[in-house]
Amino acid sequence: MIAYPLLALATVLMPSVGAPHPNATVHVRPIEHKLSPMDWRRSPYSSGLIQAHLWQAGLLHPRAGGFSFGLQPDLTCKGHPCTFKPVEASEGGQPVNEDPIVVNVKNTKQLLTGGNDYNCAALRGHYLSPDGGKTWNRSCDPLPSGGSGLGDPIVGFDTKNTAWAGGINSTSSGYVIDVQSSTDQGKTWSAPIAAVTALFSGGLTDKPWMQIDTNSGSKFKNNIYISITQFDSSNGTQITVSNSKNGTKWSAPIPVSSHATYPNINQFSDIGIAKNGTLYVTWLNCTANGSKGDCGGTKATIMLSTSTDGGKTWSTPSVIDNVTLAPDTAGCCFYGQLPNTSERVSDIPAIGVDTSSKSTSGNLYVIEYTWTGTQMVVRVITSTNGGKTWSKPVNVAGKNPKNDEFFPWINVSSAGTVGASWLDRRNDPANVNYEAFGAYSSNAKKFSKNLDLSAKPSNPNNDGFGSGFMGDYTGNFWAGSKALYVSWMDTTFTNTDCQDAVGGFQK
């Protein structure tokens, strides 16, 4: 994969704002070409996949923003705790959202993030900083031959200083999750490899997540795992995991969840890895029976399955918590609607595993939101026995949070510190503008004073899609034991669209 400056891509690959790339071919299931934009938004697919299809079909017209160039401050600060000044990892005139992040455990100055990048023909960009956020090697994933890129970026580092990145593509042979690697800090990338294929005939691959085993004592060290949602041709769903020892040869998709028949839905998986290589996969299960015929406003369950053999076999799924999804008041948002906007809002149960040498080693932490009837509240649940039993939920913002909290993520440091981050509207009486917040804890029984990570508030109405699409998730990752890097969708760099912001804190 060739690394291009995004300004050049905006000129060369984007003939007009919102127009599909002339070399792109949209491969859709027979029913899908008949769907209107609103029908797409009501579907159970992830937001990124929906918007990618709409853009490729010429039905989506993002708003162009501005460019910003130059050297940025590195992500450091003085004091304990202190927050980093956010930097712009992406850089382009089109919106960027859904921003995972990972840190190289062998060189914590190397950060890799990515996004649904509408400057790119394949709608996916990846950005690697070799110097703690001062500079970024930005690149667009290649357009599949005879196919379309459909976003949903995934990122990872192994212990050999190799960066890995990928996402969803649609080709003449079907939907796939492609991955590629870089050994020169994101300057160039290998040719993409089809890592995960559709499990069902006529189905599609959705919402991938990549996790790499970097534990020195694991017999599966450097194994790469990708979990996804497999859709069949009738919108039935199943969570699967594929694994690879080297990133070039991949297992077939291995079922983790049951095969749910619509209107029951499995979606939004995440992977955690213990220091002995045990795998934990979490996901959301809901049933589309809300007032708008979707999962908005319904009771949902957070599920867990475990593997002790490198992902070859999986335990019977168990329920670890129950949540209520935000209501879909406008009939736009299958998994719930962010209040005061038309944004779809996901509830991804991200999982963190304690791999430290402390007494908390082996603890599992899952972060989620639940709808209280008036607002969305982010909370964390804990298991001290490998997922057999779970604690009562603990609010990250204390007992009486004021405004909506959403898009949370969680990770655990090498010293066993739990790091949580999320988007929060507490500073806006109108409950519209949001800022990124973070907090930490030794055991998730009580969290630190919440830290405001944003330079200034973001307005979701300036997401680049008229308050219609800011993605499904944010991200965070520890650099050693003290610094938590956080990535999120921030509208303040351009004031017209979302870009990939990276900030965080030092505890």
Secondary structure as GFF3:
##gff-version 3
##sequence-region A 1 507
A	DSSP	alpha_helix	6	12	.	.	.	ID=ss1
A	DSSP	three_ten_helix	32	34	.	.	.	ID=ss2
A	DSSP	alpha_helix	37	41	.	.	.	ID=ss3
A	DSSP	alpha_helix	47	56	.	.	.	ID=ss4
A	DSSP	beta_strand	82	83	.	.	.	ID=ss5
A	DSSP	beta_strand	87	88	.	.	.	ID=ss6
A	DSSP	beta_strand	96	97	.	.	.	ID=ss7
A	DSSP	beta_strand	101	104	.	.	.	ID=ss8
A	DSSP	beta_strand	107	117	.	.	.	ID=ss9
A	DSSP	beta_strand	125	129	.	.	.	ID=ss10
A	DSSP	beta_strand	137	140	.	.	.	ID=ss11
A	DSSP	beta_strand	148	149	.	.	.	ID=ss12
A	DSSP	beta_strand	154	157	.	.	.	ID=ss13
A	DSSP	beta_strand	163	171	.	.	.	ID=ss14
A	DSSP	beta_strand	174	182	.	.	.	ID=ss15
A	DSSP	beta_strand	193	197	.	.	.	ID=ss16
A	DSSP	beta_strand	204	212	.	.	.	ID=ss17
A	DSSP	beta_strand	224	231	.	.	.	ID=ss18
A	DSSP	beta_strand	237	244	.	.	.	ID=ss19
A	DSSP	beta_strand	254	255	.	.	.	ID=ss20
A	DSSP	beta_strand	264	273	.	.	.	ID=ss21
A	DSSP	beta_strand	279	287	.	.	.	ID=ss22
A	DSSP	beta_strand	299	307	.	.	.	ID=ss23
A	DSSP	beta_strand	318	324	.	.	.	ID=ss24
A	DSSP	beta_strand	350	353	.	.	.	ID=ss25
A	DSSP	beta_strand	364	371	.	.	.	ID=ss26
A	DSSP	beta_strand	376	383	.	.	.	ID=ss27
A	DSSP	beta_strand	394	395	.	.	.	ID=ss28
A	DSSP	beta_strand	405	412	.	.	.	ID=ss29
A	DSSP	beta_strand	418	424	.	.	.	ID=ss30
A	DSSP	beta_strand	435	441	.	.	.	ID=ss31
A	DSSP	beta_strand	451	452	.	.	.	ID=ss32
A	DSSP	three_ten_helix	460	462	.	.	.	ID=ss33
A	DSSP	beta_strand	475	479	.	.	.	ID=ss34
A	DSSP	beta_strand	483	490	.	.	.	ID=ss35
A	DSSP	beta_strand	499	506	.	.	.	ID=ss36
###
